[in-house]
């Protein structure tokens, strides 16, 4: 049976492996450092989906006082289509709402049409915007 719970430090290797299997890791972002950093800021917004002891999904959320953000939403490839992603988004949205967060957003890489379709089905609105960024600390 699948359940959603807060991330625990013992989940680290399973979560990094999940992110790698889901194609979420990038050479410029060290996933171990991303986890360490998240555990210092709103760690309650980092959740995993588990089936027994197996980590089968994750979501990392944040709230800056203006809007919420979702990151690292992943479901184990062999479990996709089973509602894990939806359950994780629901859990993140509930936690953000409890914090008074009025709006949530996320970024999807260009060409990732399956993921865009997933969010469309959850009622997310597509924006025609450009995204910019600047690395402050090299990983």
C-alpha positions as CSV (number, residue, x, y, z in Angstrom):
1,X,0.0,0.0,0.0
2,X,1.3,3.4,-1.0
3,X,1.6,6.1,1.7
4,X,3.1,9.6,1.7
5,X,5.4,10.6,4.6
6,X,8.1,13.1,5.3
7,X,11.6,12.4,3.9
8,X,14.0,10.8,6.3
9,X,17.8,10.9,6.1
10,X,17.8,7.1,5.5
11,X,15.9,7.7,2.3
12,X,18.8,9.6,0.7
13,X,20.3,6.9,-1.5
14,X,16.8,5.6,-2.6
15,X,15.7,9.2,-3.5
16,X,18.9,10.0,-5.4
17,X,18.5,6.8,-7.3
18,X,14.8,7.6,-8.0
19,X,15.8,11.0,-9.4
20,X,18.4,9.5,-11.6
21,X,16.0,6.8,-12.9
22,X,13.4,9.5,-13.6
23,X,15.9,11.7,-15.5
24,X,15.7,14.6,-13.0
25,X,19.4,14.9,-12.1
26,X,21.7,17.3,-14.0
27,X,25.4,17.6,-13.9
28,X,25.3,21.1,-12.5
29,X,23.1,20.2,-9.5
30,X,24.5,17.8,-6.9
31,X,21.4,15.9,-5.7
32,X,23.0,15.2,-2.3
33,X,23.6,18.9,-1.7
34,X,20.1,19.6,-2.9
35,X,18.8,17.2,-0.2
36,X,21.1,18.7,2.5
37,X,20.0,22.2,1.6
38,X,16.3,21.3,1.7
39,X,16.7,19.8,5.1
40,X,17.7,23.2,6.4
41,X,14.7,25.1,4.9
42,X,11.1,23.8,5.3
43,X,12.1,20.1,5.6
44,X,8.4,19.3,6.2
45,X,7.8,20.1,2.5
46,X,10.1,17.3,1.3
47,X,8.0,14.1,1.0
48,X,8.3,10.6,-0.3
49,X,5.9,8.0,-1.4
50,X,6.6,4.6,-0.1
51,X,5.3,1.1,-0.6
52,X,6.4,-0.8,2.4
53,X,10.1,0.1,2.8
54,X,10.5,1.0,-0.9
55,X,10.7,4.7,-1.9
56,X,8.6,5.0,-5.1
57,X,8.2,8.7,-5.4
58,X,9.2,12.1,-4.1
59,X,8.3,15.8,-4.1
60,X,10.2,18.8,-2.8
61,X,8.1,21.9,-2.3
62,X,8.9,25.4,-1.0
63,X,7.0,28.5,0.0
64,X,8.5,32.0,-0.1
65,X,5.6,34.0,1.2
66,X,4.4,34.8,-2.3
67,X,3.9,31.5,-4.0
68,X,4.8,27.9,-3.6
69,X,7.0,25.9,-5.9
70,X,7.3,22.2,-6.7
71,X,10.6,20.4,-7.5
72,X,11.8,16.9,-7.9
73,X,8.4,15.3,-8.4
74,X,9.2,11.8,-9.4
75,X,7.5,8.4,-9.5
76,X,9.5,5.2,-10.0
77,X,9.4,4.4,-13.7
78,X,8.0,0.9,-13.1
79,X,5.1,2.5,-11.0
80,X,4.1,5.4,-13.2
81,X,0.4,5.6,-14.0
82,X,-0.6,4.4,-10.6
83,X,-1.4,7.7,-9.0
84,X,1.8,8.2,-7.1
85,X,2.6,11.6,-8.8
86,X,-1.0,12.8,-8.2
87,X,-0.8,11.8,-4.5
88,X,2.5,13.6,-4.0
89,X,1.2,16.8,-5.7
90,X,-2.0,16.6,-3.5
91,X,0.1,16.2,-0.4
92,X,2.4,19.1,-1.3
93,X,-0.6,21.3,-2.2
94,X,-2.2,20.5,1.2
95,X,0.9,21.3,3.1
96,X,1.3,24.6,1.1
97,X,-2.3,25.5,1.7
98,X,-1.9,24.9,5.4
99,X,0.9,27.5,5.4
100,X,-1.3,30.1,3.7
101,X,0.2,29.7,0.2
102,X,-2.2,31.1,-2.4
103,X,-0.6,29.8,-5.5
104,X,1.8,27.1,-6.6
105,X,4.1,26.9,-9.7
106,X,6.7,24.7,-11.2
107,X,9.1,24.5,-14.1
108,X,9.1,21.9,-16.8
109,X,12.0,21.5,-19.3
110,X,11.1,22.2,-22.9
111,X,10.0,19.1,-24.9
112,X,8.8,17.3,-21.8
113,X,5.2,17.0,-23.2
114,X,4.2,14.0,-21.1
115,X,4.9,15.9,-17.9
116,X,3.0,19.0,-19.2
117,X,0.1,16.7,-19.9
118,X,0.2,15.3,-16.4
119,X,0.0,18.8,-14.9
120,X,-2.7,19.8,-17.4
121,X,-4.8,17.0,-16.0
122,X,-4.2,18.3,-12.5
123,X,-5.5,21.7,-13.4
124,X,-2.2,23.5,-13.7
125,X,-2.2,26.4,-16.2
126,X,0.6,26.8,-18.7
127,X,2.4,30.1,-18.8
128,X,4.3,31.6,-21.7
129,X,7.3,32.9,-19.8
130,X,11.1,32.8,-20.0
131,X,13.0,31.6,-17.0
132,X,16.4,32.9,-16.0
133,X,18.8,31.9,-13.3
134,X,22.1,32.5,-11.7
135,X,24.3,30.1,-9.8
136,X,25.4,31.6,-6.5
137,X,27.3,28.5,-5.1
138,X,29.0,26.1,-7.4
139,X,28.2,22.4,-6.6
